[in-house]
Amino acid sequence: MIARNESGSFKIEIMRKEIVIKMLLPIFIVSFHFSTGQTTSASTVVKKGTKYDTIIRKHVDKPVVKPTPKPAAPAPVVLPVPEFVNQPCYYDKNGNKLIKLENSTADLVTKKKTLGLKGSKEFFSMDGVSSKVRFNTNDKDSIVFFIKTSGDVIDMTSYIKLYKFIDEDQKRIVTVSSKEGMLNNNEEEKGKQINFSVKSISNDNYMIQFASPLAAGEYGFIWVKNMDLKEFTVYAFGIDWKSSN
């Protein structure tokens, strides 16, 4: 009886231990997993290397820059053309315009000295001591004339002459030709012929230029194609030089 009781008490004790173990086993398992997770997290290897910063920028459209237009090329200068043929005109380069000259007449006079013994002279004589059309300048390049022809003139310098006149007895005169006589004649030439060059600038339009400056005085263009005439048309003008100061 006593042995049966001891055997039953032993079994009861074993059952108690089993119950305690079963109750404590889940707690132990949870605690084990928790401690293992901490160890794993703590032992995680952090890789070392270059770190990059990420910068976020707001996209902004660039303003459209219009190309700067190139300055327009200056328009070519269209040179004027004289209104009438065979009439020289002064060219004003500053205003790109033509100025008409004084339209006058000159008589071709033949004068003999001492009944021809001292020879004879031919000269143009024009009324008035000075022209009403005058140009005031100190720049030789500005003394330029334009002339239009009818197209039948081959050598213009053979048909039109420029003379520098002198004043005498309220007239403007210039010697055209002279012939020596049997006796000496020391009388000086009056006035002189001025040389010039002609340059074509367009169809039948020509520019008259001078190699050296025109001195102050009275001038006139005369067509001398027919020297049998006694009266000639003169396109007269005057030059007044001004100081460069």
Summary of the structure (lengths in Angstrom):
residues: 245
radius of gyration: 59.7
end to end distance: 160.9
largest distance: 206.9
contacts: 548
relative contact order: 0.17
helix: 19%
strand: 35%
